[in-house]
């Protein structure tokens, strides 16, 4: 059995792990980075549809507000490494950035590979030792971490370990939940795991597959009266249900029990204004079939469902529509309902909800409160946010803080 030693072992070569390794090395620590894949940053390659949405150009307060679970826990990490400092960090590595709609930040090249290459070069300059090995278990003794045992039998001895293994989403990138088992082995509580920022399954959507709706309002309701989520933006019909930015964000609020999505197709018009618009279109197309008239208001593929939900035949002439039928049509357009039959599998989710409970982790340095010398960062923690670069910002910030905390544990401030 081969043994190796260094001050700090970082497990996971994603955003949080790379940042943790660089932060620890900047304090003069010897750092070993364990990554199970042949290359670092496999998940980074696919973020932002291959363009890498690095962060969101906004305030710490907005980052916290866009975090669905346990945002306040992140205040210290985000304050010490806010979006503007992250951007300066990557600009310093030679990655030129740009800000797009919704304050989303991307490399100017639109290539996530440029971000990963810059990180790899920085790791090499910092003399971080990168090993392709899968961490199998934590080595501990009397409540203190001693190192990591690798899948190939190597024991990596150290003074501190940073677990940055990611979640369960996109398992092809190496996110298969290894870190949860390691954290659990020393007593950490793992909150139930499920996909977040994930498409939702619903019936009657297949005929509209590929239809993208912009400037609509989406409301997610559960068993209670109060909406779980409300926002205006864009969504997409698929063969299995609904996707797109609005739906992905709504999925972060799924809980137990039944849920229903309601789409307001005309959020800019109140019911009275929309009714006047309907009357005008019906009057102008009085002798046309109702389905043809509605195509002036909504996409053609959506019209059959609107008529079906309203209990109206599309072959009827527009001038035959009764006031009661018109009212039903208006209500359908303002609240087109889709009962959610379930989320898509976690492997299709952008991130994982759940993870190590934050009550057992110090927000000041990401250290475990249960095992001395253990630090946790990124998606392994029970924190998740909306789309727009917020989840990567969390990974960078918690990774950096964990790396600095681990360095401090080694006596190197």
C-alpha positions as CSV (number, residue, x, y, z in Angstrom):
1,X,0.0,0.0,0.0
2,X,1.4,3.3,-1.1
3,X,1.2,6.3,1.3
4,X,1.4,10.0,0.5
5,X,1.3,13.0,2.7
6,X,0.6,16.7,2.4
7,X,-0.8,19.4,4.6
8,X,-4.3,19.4,2.9
9,X,-6.3,16.9,0.8
10,X,-9.0,18.4,-1.3
11,X,-11.5,15.8,-2.6
12,X,-13.2,16.9,-5.9
13,X,-11.8,18.8,-8.8
14,X,-14.9,20.9,-9.6
15,X,-15.5,24.6,-8.9
16,X,-15.4,24.4,-5.1
17,X,-12.5,21.9,-5.0
18,X,-10.3,23.9,-7.4
19,X,-10.9,27.1,-5.5
20,X,-10.3,25.4,-2.1
21,X,-7.0,24.0,-3.4
22,X,-5.8,27.4,-4.7
23,X,-6.8,29.2,-1.5
24,X,-5.0,26.7,0.7
25,X,-1.9,26.8,-1.6
26,X,-1.9,30.6,-1.4
27,X,-1.2,30.3,2.3
28,X,1.9,28.2,1.7
29,X,0.3,24.8,2.3
30,X,1.2,21.7,0.4
31,X,-2.1,20.5,-1.3
32,X,-3.1,17.3,-2.9
33,X,-6.2,17.4,-5.1
34,X,-8.0,14.1,-5.7
35,X,-10.2,13.9,-8.8
36,X,-11.8,10.6,-9.9
37,X,-12.0,11.8,-13.6
38,X,-9.1,12.0,-16.0
39,X,-9.7,15.8,-16.3
40,X,-10.8,18.5,-13.8
41,X,-14.0,20.4,-14.0
42,X,-16.2,17.9,-15.9
43,X,-19.4,19.5,-14.7
44,X,-18.0,23.0,-15.4
45,X,-17.7,22.0,-19.0
46,X,-21.5,21.7,-19.3
47,X,-22.6,24.6,-17.1
48,X,-24.4,27.4,-18.9
49,X,-24.9,25.1,-21.9
50,X,-21.2,24.8,-22.3
51,X,-20.5,28.5,-21.9
52,X,-20.0,28.5,-18.1
53,X,-22.2,31.0,-16.3
54,X,-19.5,31.8,-13.7
55,X,-21.5,34.0,-11.4
56,X,-24.1,36.7,-11.3
57,X,-23.0,40.4,-11.2
58,X,-24.9,41.4,-8.2
59,X,-24.6,42.1,-4.5
60,X,-24.1,39.7,-1.6
61,X,-27.6,40.4,-0.4
62,X,-29.1,39.5,-3.8
63,X,-27.0,36.3,-3.9
64,X,-28.5,35.4,-0.5
65,X,-32.0,36.3,-1.6
66,X,-31.6,34.0,-4.7
67,X,-30.6,31.1,-2.5
68,X,-33.6,28.9,-1.9
69,X,-32.3,27.0,1.2
70,X,-30.1,28.3,4.0
71,X,-29.0,31.5,2.3
72,X,-28.1,33.2,5.6
73,X,-25.5,30.5,6.2
74,X,-23.6,31.7,3.2
75,X,-23.4,35.3,4.2
76,X,-19.8,35.1,5.5
77,X,-18.5,33.1,2.5
78,X,-20.1,35.4,0.0
79,X,-19.0,38.6,1.8
80,X,-15.4,37.4,1.8
81,X,-15.6,36.5,-1.9
82,X,-18.4,38.4,-3.6
83,X,-19.1,38.3,-7.3
84,X,-17.0,41.3,-8.1
85,X,-13.9,39.7,-6.5
86,X,-14.6,36.4,-8.3
87,X,-14.7,38.3,-11.6
88,X,-11.4,40.1,-10.7
89,X,-9.9,36.7,-9.9
90,X,-10.7,35.2,-13.3
91,X,-9.8,38.4,-15.1
92,X,-6.4,38.1,-13.3
93,X,-6.1,34.5,-14.7
94,X,-6.5,35.9,-18.2
95,X,-10.2,35.0,-18.7
96,X,-12.0,38.0,-20.1
97,X,-15.6,38.2,-19.0
98,X,-18.9,39.7,-20.2
99,X,-22.2,40.3,-18.5
100,X,-25.4,39.3,-20.2
101,X,-29.2,39.5,-19.6
102,X,-30.1,39.0,-15.9
103,X,-26.5,40.0,-14.9
104,X,-25.2,36.6,-15.8
105,X,-21.4,36.5,-16.2
106,X,-19.7,34.4,-18.9
107,X,-16.3,34.2,-20.5
108,X,-16.1,36.5,-23.5
109,X,-15.1,33.4,-25.6
110,X,-18.3,31.6,-24.6
111,X,-16.1,28.6,-23.9
112,X,-16.2,26.9,-20.5
113,X,-12.9,25.2,-21.5
114,X,-11.2,28.5,-21.1
115,X,-12.3,28.7,-17.4
116,X,-11.1,25.2,-16.7
117,X,-7.8,25.7,-18.5
118,X,-7.2,28.9,-16.5
119,X,-7.9,27.0,-13.2
120,X,-5.6,24.2,-14.2
121,X,-2.7,26.5,-15.1
122,X,-3.2,28.3,-11.7
123,X,-3.2,25.0,-9.9
124,X,0.1,24.0,-11.6
125,X,1.7,27.4,-10.7
126,X,0.6,26.9,-7.1
127,X,2.2,23.5,-7.2
128,X,-1.0,21.7,-6.2
129,X,-0.4,18.0,-6.7
130,X,-3.3,16.5,-8.8
131,X,-4.0,12.8,-8.5
132,X,-6.6,10.8,-10.4
133,X,-8.1,8.7,-7.7
134,X,-11.5,8.2,-6.2
135,X,-11.7,8.9,-2.5
136,X,-13.2,5.9,-0.8
137,X,-13.3,6.8,2.9
138,X,-12.1,9.3,5.5
139,X,-9.3,8.2,7.8
140,X,-10.0,9.4,11.3
141,X,-8.9,8.8,14.8
142,X,-10.5,10.1,18.1
143,X,-12.7,12.7,16.3
144,X,-10.0,14.1,14.0
145,X,-9.4,13.5,10.3
146,X,-6.1,11.9,9.4
147,X,-6.5,11.6,5.6
148,X,-8.3,9.9,2.8
149,X,-8.1,6.3,1.6
150,X,-8.2,6.1,-2.2
151,X,-10.0,3.5,-4.3
152,X,-6.6,2.1,-5.5
153,X,-5.4,1.5,-1.9
154,X,-3.3,4.6,-1.5
155,X,-3.6,6.4,1.9
156,X,-3.3,10.2,1.5
157,X,-2.3,11.5,5.0
158,X,-2.8,15.1,5.9
159,X,-3.7,17.6,8.6
160,X,-7.0,18.7,7.0
161,X,-9.5,17.5,4.4
162,X,-11.8,19.5,2.2
163,X,-14.8,17.6,0.9
164,X,-16.0,19.2,-2.3
165,X,-17.4,16.2,-4.1
166,X,-20.5,17.7,-5.6
167,X,-24.0,16.2,-5.4
168,X,-25.9,13.6,-7.4
169,X,-26.8,15.6,-10.5
170,X,-25.1,14.7,-13.8
171,X,-23.5,11.5,-12.5
172,X,-21.6,11.1,-15.8
173,X,-19.4,14.0,-14.5
174,X,-18.5,12.1,-11.4
175,X,-21.2,13.5,-9.1
176,X,-22.4,10.2,-7.6
177,X,-22.8,11.2,-3.9
178,X,-19.5,9.9,-2.6
179,X,-19.1,12.8,-0.3
180,X,-22.4,12.3,1.5
181,X,-21.3,8.8,2.6
182,X,-17.9,10.2,3.8
183,X,-19.6,13.0,5.8
184,X,-22.1,10.6,7.2
185,X,-19.4,8.3,8.4
186,X,-18.3,10.9,10.9
187,X,-21.8,11.6,12.1
188,X,-23.0,14.4,9.8
189,X,-26.7,14.5,9.1
190,X,-27.6,14.3,5.4
191,X,-30.8,16.1,4.5
192,X,-33.0,14.2,1.9
193,X,-31.4,14.5,-1.5
194,X,-33.4,15.3,-4.7
195,X,-32.9,17.2,-7.9
196,X,-33.3,20.9,-8.0
197,X,-33.4,23.2,-11.1
198,X,-34.9,20.2,-12.9
199,X,-37.7,20.0,-15.6
200,X,-41.1,18.9,-14.3
201,X,-43.3,16.1,-15.7
202,X,-46.9,16.9,-16.6
203,X,-49.6,15.5,-18.9
204,X,-51.0,17.0,-22.1
205,X,-47.7,18.8,-23.0
206,X,-46.4,16.5,-25.8
207,X,-48.5,18.2,-28.6
208,X,-46.7,21.5,-27.8
209,X,-43.3,19.9,-27.6
210,X,-40.7,22.5,-28.6
211,X,-43.0,25.5,-28.0
212,X,-41.2,28.3,-26.1
213,X,-43.3,30.9,-24.3
214,X,-41.8,34.2,-23.4
215,X,-43.2,36.9,-21.1
216,X,-45.6,34.6,-19.3
217,X,-46.2,34.3,-15.6
218,X,-45.8,31.0,-13.7
219,X,-47.2,30.1,-10.4
220,X,-46.5,26.9,-8.4
221,X,-49.0,25.9,-5.8
222,X,-49.0,23.0,-3.4
223,X,-51.7,21.9,-1.0
224,X,-51.8,25.3,0.8
225,X,-53.4,28.5,-0.4
226,X,-50.2,30.5,-0.6
227,X,-48.2,30.2,-3.8
228,X,-44.8,28.4,-3.4
229,X,-43.3,30.3,-6.4
230,X,-44.4,33.1,-8.7
231,X,-42.3,34.7,-11.5
232,X,-42.5,36.1,-15.0
233,X,-40.3,34.9,-17.8
234,X,-39.8,32.0,-20.2
235,X,-40.7,28.4,-20.2
236,X,-40.6,25.5,-22.7
237,X,-43.0,22.6,-23.5
238,X,-41.3,19.2,-23.9
239,X,-42.5,15.7,-24.7
240,X,-42.6,14.8,-20.9
241,X,-43.9,18.1,-19.5
242,X,-42.3,21.6,-18.9
243,X,-38.9,23.0,-18.7
244,X,-37.1,26.4,-19.2
245,X,-35.9,29.0,-16.7
246,X,-39.2,29.6,-14.9
247,X,-39.9,25.9,-14.5
248,X,-36.4,25.1,-13.3
249,X,-36.6,27.8,-10.6
250,X,-40.1,26.6,-9.6
251,X,-38.8,23.1,-9.1
252,X,-36.6,24.3,-6.3
253,X,-39.7,24.7,-4.2
254,X,-41.2,21.3,-4.7
255,X,-42.1,19.6,-1.4
256,X,-44.3,16.7,-0.4
257,X,-47.8,16.2,-1.8
258,X,-49.4,17.4,-5.0
259,X,-48.3,20.4,-6.9
260,X,-49.8,22.4,-9.8
261,X,-48.3,24.8,-12.3
262,X,-50.4,27.7,-13.5
263,X,-49.4,29.7,-16.6
264,X,-50.8,33.2,-17.1
265,X,-50.4,33.5,-20.9
266,X,-51.1,37.3,-20.8
267,X,-49.7,38.6,-17.5
268,X,-49.5,42.2,-18.9
269,X,-53.3,42.3,-19.3
270,X,-55.7,42.2,-16.4
271,X,-58.9,40.2,-17.0
272,X,-61.0,43.2,-18.0
273,X,-58.4,44.3,-20.6
274,X,-58.0,40.7,-21.9
275,X,-61.7,40.4,-22.2
276,X,-61.9,43.5,-24.4
277,X,-59.1,42.1,-26.5
278,X,-61.0,38.8,-26.9
279,X,-64.2,40.6,-27.9
280,X,-62.4,42.7,-30.5
281,X,-60.7,39.6,-32.1
282,X,-64.0,37.6,-32.0
283,X,-65.9,40.6,-33.6
284,X,-63.3,41.1,-36.3
285,X,-63.2,37.4,-37.1
286,X,-66.9,36.8,-36.6
287,X,-67.4,34.4,-39.5
288,X,-64.1,32.5,-38.9
289,X,-63.7,29.3,-36.9
290,X,-62.8,29.9,-33.3
291,X,-59.5,28.0,-33.6
292,X,-58.4,30.4,-36.4
293,X,-59.3,33.5,-34.4
294,X,-57.4,32.2,-31.3
295,X,-54.3,31.8,-33.4
296,X,-54.1,35.6,-33.5
297,X,-53.7,35.6,-29.8
298,X,-51.7,32.4,-29.0
299,X,-49.3,30.0,-30.8
300,X,-51.1,27.5,-33.1
301,X,-50.0,24.4,-31.2
302,X,-51.4,25.7,-27.9
303,X,-54.9,26.6,-29.2
304,X,-56.3,23.0,-29.2
305,X,-55.5,22.6,-25.5
306,X,-57.0,26.0,-24.6
307,X,-60.2,25.1,-26.4
308,X,-60.3,21.6,-24.7
309,X,-59.8,23.1,-21.3
310,X,-62.5,25.7,-22.0
311,X,-64.9,23.0,-23.2
312,X,-65.3,24.7,-26.6
313,X,-65.2,23.2,-30.1
314,X,-62.7,24.9,-32.3
315,X,-64.9,24.4,-35.3
316,X,-67.6,26.8,-34.0
317,X,-67.8,30.2,-35.6
318,X,-66.4,33.0,-33.5
319,X,-69.8,34.8,-33.4
320,X,-71.4,31.8,-31.8
321,X,-69.3,32.0,-28.6
322,X,-71.5,32.8,-25.6
323,X,-70.5,35.1,-22.8
324,X,-70.1,32.2,-20.4
325,X,-67.8,30.4,-22.9
326,X,-65.8,33.5,-23.4
327,X,-65.4,33.8,-19.6
328,X,-64.2,30.3,-19.4
329,X,-61.7,30.9,-22.2
330,X,-60.4,34.0,-20.5
331,X,-59.9,32.1,-17.2
332,X,-58.1,29.3,-19.0
333,X,-55.7,31.8,-20.6
334,X,-55.0,33.5,-17.3
335,X,-54.4,30.2,-15.4
336,X,-53.6,27.3,-17.7
337,X,-53.1,24.5,-15.1
338,X,-50.7,21.6,-15.3
339,X,-50.7,19.2,-12.4
340,X,-47.1,18.1,-11.7
341,X,-46.7,14.3,-11.9
342,X,-43.1,14.6,-10.7
343,X,-39.7,16.0,-11.3
344,X,-37.4,14.5,-13.9
345,X,-34.7,12.1,-12.5
346,X,-32.0,13.7,-10.3
347,X,-29.4,12.8,-13.0
348,X,-31.1,15.4,-15.2
349,X,-31.1,18.1,-12.5
350,X,-28.7,21.0,-12.7
351,X,-28.0,20.8,-9.0
352,X,-28.8,18.7,-5.9
353,X,-31.1,19.9,-3.1
354,X,-30.4,18.5,0.3
355,X,-27.0,17.4,1.7
356,X,-25.0,18.0,4.8
357,X,-27.0,20.0,7.2
358,X,-25.5,23.5,7.7
359,X,-26.2,23.4,11.4
360,X,-23.2,21.0,11.7
361,X,-20.8,23.3,9.7
362,X,-19.3,26.6,10.8
363,X,-20.2,29.4,8.4
364,X,-17.0,31.2,9.4
365,X,-14.6,28.7,7.8
366,X,-16.7,25.8,6.5
367,X,-15.3,23.5,9.2
368,X,-17.1,20.5,10.5
369,X,-18.4,20.8,14.0
370,X,-18.2,17.1,14.4
371,X,-14.8,16.2,13.1
372,X,-11.7,18.3,13.6
373,X,-9.8,19.0,10.4
374,X,-12.7,18.3,8.1
375,X,-14.1,21.1,5.9
376,X,-17.0,21.0,3.4
377,X,-17.7,23.1,0.4
378,X,-20.0,23.4,-2.6
379,X,-22.9,21.2,-3.5
380,X,-22.3,18.7,-0.8
381,X,-23.9,21.3,1.6
382,X,-27.6,21.7,2.0
383,X,-27.7,25.0,0.0
384,X,-29.1,25.6,-3.5
385,X,-30.1,28.6,-5.5
386,X,-31.9,29.7,-8.6
387,X,-30.4,29.7,-12.1
388,X,-28.3,32.6,-13.2
389,X,-24.8,31.8,-11.8
390,X,-25.7,31.8,-8.2
391,X,-24.9,28.1,-7.6
392,X,-21.5,28.5,-9.0
393,X,-20.9,31.6,-7.0
394,X,-21.8,29.6,-3.9
395,X,-19.3,26.9,-4.9
396,X,-16.5,29.4,-5.5
397,X,-17.1,31.2,-2.3
398,X,-17.5,28.2,0.0
399,X,-14.6,26.5,-1.7
400,X,-12.3,29.5,-1.1
401,X,-13.4,29.8,2.6
402,X,-12.9,26.1,3.2
403,X,-9.4,26.2,1.7
404,X,-8.5,29.2,3.9
405,X,-10.0,27.4,6.9
406,X,-8.0,24.3,6.2
407,X,-4.8,26.3,5.9
408,X,-5.6,27.9,9.3
409,X,-6.1,24.5,10.7
410,X,-2.5,23.7,9.5
411,X,-1.2,26.7,11.3
412,X,-0.8,28.8,8.2
413,X,-2.9,32.0,8.2
